[in-house]
Amino acid sequence: MIPFTRPTIGDEEVAAVARVLRSVWITTGPKVAELEVALADYLGGGVGVRLFNSGTSALEAALLAHDIGPGDEVIVPAMSFVATANVVVRVGARPVFVDVDLVSRNLAVEAVAAAVTPSTKAVIPVHFAGRAVEMAPIHALAERHGLLVLEDAAQAIGTEYQGRRIGSSGNPVCFSFHPNKNITTIEGGALACSDPAVLKRVERIRFHGIERDDEGLISVSEWGGKMNLPDVGAALGLVQLPRLVDFNQRRRELALRYLEKLPRHPALVLPEDVPGHSWHMFCVCLDAESIGMSRGQVIDWFRQRGVGLGIHYPAMHLFPLYRRYGYREGDFPNAERIGAQTLTLPLFPTLTDEEQQQVCNLFHELLEEGGRG
Ligand SMILES: Cc1ncc(COP(=O)(O)O)c(C=O)c1O
């Protein structure tokens, strides 16, 4: 079976994790500190990095550290993993959805501009599948309205925008290192930003609100959660990070080959390559109905032939939780079409050329021979 994703874990990763497990300190400690420095160096721009036990925690802490809460509106794309909107609800603010582009799956500045109200405090652009959002106009808009721009780069470690790595701008940017991401710490996430006060505050928020004085005595002056990453995960990340450039190069190679070898067919919308894309996922839209099938049947058809396809993602505003905010079908046509038609093809560094060819052949068979080939 060819899965749609698979982490690349070698002997070095296993040895690094084993070393930590055999040491005296297995939770947050020296390895986390080391990975924070290594990530900051990798991103560039003089930013600081703080690690978390998930990308979700990093986003939540970033919102809290900017005092986003009840009465505030936060603009988010209707097409993302649900964590992007859930963190807004978690801090007591209101998520305001906007539609995305059908091909890039990213929000555009026009959609954001139309959604701004006097209550808007922040916008969370999501670099979908590793493709950078067009950030310059969003920053300009945010400046005009005094909005926080919090980038959800959960899928975008290694992505570049205008020749610089996402995360190096100094604005708060959150990453995820969940096992399906381009590098992993098992579960884990990070916040990168250049404001020392924000970095200090998220340090407290990620661990019970605790501050220590010079004698090591603790004090708590604001709420904090339990969002710290164990050293076991950080040790894994320290081996993964130096491999990221190679991982992403292989991802790009595979993505370009998909773009070359997949059929051009009216039922199939392919993604585009752009400079700096880190190709976290290769997502297409397939109008299964137009070939007389449902999406579920297409997924089964591939599964029976040894290929796993993913769905990233249903449109968030149609989940029961978000319908309670008044959203319904027809609000965001592109997000809804993607939600109904999206399929994620296998893409990970250890996918072989032969396996990829098999996936492409199946698409030709399905679309050109009606699956009967
Ligand atoms: C766009 C987006 N935001 C946030 C997250 C949350 O990251 P994590 O799973 O590390 O909490 C993910 C994870 O898939 C994601 O894809």
The ligand as an SDF file (V2000), in Angstrom:
LIG
                    3D

 16 16  0  0  0  0  0  0  0  0999 V2000
   -3.0230   24.5400    8.7470 C   0  0  0  0  0  0  0  0  0  0  0  0
   -2.8200   23.8790   10.0700 C   0  0  0  0  0  0  0  0  0  0  0  0
   -2.9200   24.6120   11.1790 N   0  0  0  0  0  0  0  0  0  0  0  0
   -2.7080   24.0680   12.3950 C   0  0  0  0  0  0  0  0  0  0  0  0
   -2.3940   22.7440   12.5390 C   0  0  0  0  0  0  0  0  0  0  0  0
   -2.2210   22.1810   13.9090 C   0  0  0  0  0  0  0  0  0  0  0  0
   -0.9560   21.6210   14.1080 O   0  0  0  0  0  0  0  0  0  0  0  0
   -0.7770   20.4630   15.1810 P   0  0  0  0  0  0  0  0  0  0  0  0
   -1.3750   19.2220   14.6350 O   0  0  0  0  0  0  0  0  0  0  0  0
    0.7180   20.3540   15.3590 O   0  0  0  0  0  0  0  0  0  0  0  0
   -1.4330   20.9140   16.4260 O   0  0  0  0  0  0  0  0  0  0  0  0
   -2.2800   21.9380   11.4080 C   0  0  0  0  0  0  0  0  0  0  0  0
   -1.9560   20.5090   11.5220 C   0  0  0  0  0  0  0  0  0  0  0  0
   -2.2110   19.7330   10.6270 O   0  0  0  0  0  0  0  0  0  0  0  0
   -2.5020   22.5120   10.1330 C   0  0  0  0  0  0  0  0  0  0  0  0
   -2.4180   21.7910    9.0150 O   0  0  0  0  0  0  0  0  0  0  0  0
  1  2  1  0
  2  3  1  0
  2 15  2  0
  3  4  2  0
  4  5  1  0
  5  6  1  0
  5 12  2  0
  6  7  1  0
  7  8  1  0
  8  9  2  0
  8 10  1  0
  8 11  1  0
 12 13  1  0
 12 15  1  0
 13 14  2  0
 15 16  1  0
M  END
$$$$
